[in-house]
Amino acid sequence: MLMLIVTESPGIDPKTGQTIELTEPRPYLLGRYKKADIFIDHPSISRQHLRFIPRPGKWTIKNLATTVGTSVNGQRLEGEQPVIEGDKIEVGGYCFVATKVGIPMPDKDDTWKLDEN
């Protein structure tokens, strides 16, 4: 499991104080695309902005070649990196803090479902 707490928001959902829980061991897309797992309808967010990916023993975050980009702890995210408890993730006008960073487990047939598209 990975929980994200919204600590800054331009006032459009998700709002400051809300939490987002990633409970299943599968990739989660954050973006302005209406079918994104974490849908944010704001012009500073790309349609497919970033992806949270479960890897064996950890969660990672990957920027998806956006113009605005993504920062983790004030550093521009390049490629993919592990998410660590307390990480400050900045996306457009939003800021999320990673909490309850649990170890993702494979699904019941012991395989990892990693849709990298």
Backbone hydrogen bonds in HBPLUS format (Angstrom, degrees):
<---DONOR---> <-ACCEPTOR-->    atom                        ^
c    i                          cat <-CA-CA->   ^        H-A-AA   ^      H-
h    n   atom  resd res      DA  || num        DHA   H-A  angle D-A-AA Bond
n    s   type  num  typ     dist DA aas  dist angle  dist       angle   num
A0102-GLY N   A0001-MET O   2.60 MM 101  4.82 170.2  1.61 168.0 165.9     1
A0002-LEU N   A0022-LEU O   2.98 MM  20  5.07 146.9  2.09 133.9 144.0     2
A0022-LEU N   A0002-LEU O   2.75 MM  20  5.07 170.1  1.76 162.7 165.4     3
A0003-MET N   A0099-THR O   2.97 MM  96  5.14 158.5  2.02 164.9 158.1     4
A0099-THR N   A0003-MET O   2.74 MM  96  5.14 169.4  1.75 160.1 161.0     5
A0004-LEU N   A0020-ILE O   2.80 MM  16  5.05 162.5  1.83 150.2 156.3     6
A0020-ILE N   A0004-LEU O   2.79 MM  16  5.05 151.7  1.87 147.6 156.4     7
A0005-ILE N   A0097-VAL O   2.95 MM  92  5.18 161.4  1.98 140.8 146.3     8
A0097-VAL N   A0005-ILE O   2.87 MM  92  5.18 148.6  1.97 138.2 148.2     9
A0006-VAL N   A0018-GLN O   2.87 MM  12  5.48 175.4  1.88 169.7 171.2    10
A0017-GLY N   A0006-VAL O   2.70 MM  11  5.32 177.7  1.70 153.2 152.6    11
A0007-THR N   A0095-CYS O   2.80 MM  88  5.47 157.6  1.85 145.3 152.5    12
A0008-GLU N   A0095-CYS O   3.37 MM  87  4.82 150.8  2.46 131.3 127.5    13
A0095-CYS N   A0008-GLU O   3.00 MM  87  4.82 149.0  2.09 133.2 129.5    14
A0018-GLN N   A0015-LYS O   3.02 MM   3  5.78 164.6  2.05 142.7 146.2    15
A0026-ARG N   A0024-GLU O   2.83 MM   2  5.61 133.2  2.05 108.8  94.2    16
A0028-TYR N   A0052-PHE O   2.86 MM  24  5.12 155.0  1.92 147.4 155.4    17
A0052-PHE N   A0028-TYR O   2.88 MM  24  5.12 159.1  1.92 149.1 154.0    18
A0038-ILE N   A0029-LEU O   2.90 MM   9  6.17 157.8  1.95 161.9 161.7    19
A0030-LEU N   A0050-LEU O   2.88 MM  20  5.37 171.4  1.88 160.3 159.5    20
A0049-HIS N   A0030-LEU O   2.96 MM  19  5.79 134.9  2.17 139.0 152.8    21
A0050-LEU N   A0030-LEU O   3.18 MM  20  5.37 162.4  2.21 145.5 150.4    22
A0031-GLY N   A0038-ILE O   3.08 MM   7  6.45 157.8  2.13 153.3 157.2    23
A0040-ILE N   A0031-GLY O   2.96 MM   9  5.76 160.9  1.99 135.9 141.1    24
A0032-ARG N   A0046-SER O   2.84 MM  14  5.70 152.1  1.92 124.2 132.3    25
A0033-TYR N   A0047-ARG O   3.05 MM  14  4.47 148.2  2.15 125.8 117.8    26
A0036-ALA N   A0033-TYR O   2.81 MM   3  5.30 163.3  1.84 127.7 128.8    27
A0045-ILE N   A0042-HIS O   2.99 MM   3  5.59 165.4  2.01 124.9 128.7    28
A0064-LEU N   A0049-HIS O   2.91 MM  15  5.44 165.1  1.93 150.0 144.9    29
A0051-ARG N   A0062-LYS O   2.89 MM  11  5.26 151.7  1.97 144.7 154.1    30
A0062-LYS N   A0051-ARG O   2.88 MM  11  5.26 146.3  1.99 148.4 158.8    31
A0053-ILE N   A0060-THR O   2.83 MM   7  5.11 161.0  1.87 138.0 144.6    32
A0060-THR N   A0053-ILE O   2.77 MM   7  5.11 154.2  1.83 146.8 155.8    33
A0055-ARG N   A0058-LYS O   2.80 MM   3  5.29 170.6  1.81 162.1 162.3    34
A0058-LYS N   A0055-ARG O   2.97 MM   3  5.29 178.1  1.97 134.8 135.1    35
A0083-VAL N   A0059-TRP O   2.83 MM  24  5.57 160.5  1.87 143.6 141.6    36
A0061-ILE N   A0081-GLN O   2.85 MM  20  5.62 153.5  1.92 156.9 162.8    37
A0081-GLN N   A0061-ILE O   3.04 MM  20  5.62 154.7  2.10 150.6 157.3    38
A0077-LEU N   A0070-THR O   2.72 MM   7  5.52 176.3  1.72 157.3 155.9    39
A0071-SER N   A0090-GLU O   2.98 MM  19  5.01 163.1  2.01 142.4 148.0    40
A0090-GLU N   A0071-SER O   2.77 MM  19  5.01 165.6  1.79 149.1 154.3    41
A0072-VAL N   A0075-GLN O   2.83 MM   3  5.32 159.4  1.87 152.2 150.4    42
A0075-GLN N   A0072-VAL O   3.08 MM   3  5.32 165.8  2.10 112.9 116.6    43
A0073-ASN N   A0088-LYS O   2.75 MM  15  4.93 165.4  1.77 147.9 152.2    44
A0087-ASP N   A0084-ILE O   2.88 MM   3  5.59 156.1  1.93 152.6 152.3    45
A0086-GLY N   A0098-ALA O   2.75 MM  12  5.18 167.5  1.76 152.5 154.1    46
A0098-ALA N   A0087-ASP O   2.93 MM  11  5.30 159.2  1.97 150.4 157.1    47
A0089-ILE N   A0096-PHE O   2.73 MM   7  5.06 165.1  1.75 159.3 162.4    48
A0096-PHE N   A0089-ILE O   2.80 MM   7  5.06 160.9  1.83 146.9 153.5    49
A0091-VAL N   A0094-TYR O   2.96 MM   3  5.20 158.4  2.00 138.8 146.0    50
A0094-TYR N   A0091-VAL O   2.87 MM   3  5.20 161.4  1.91 133.8 137.7    51
A0110-ASP N   A0107-ASP O   2.84 MM   3  5.42 150.7  1.92 129.2 130.8    52
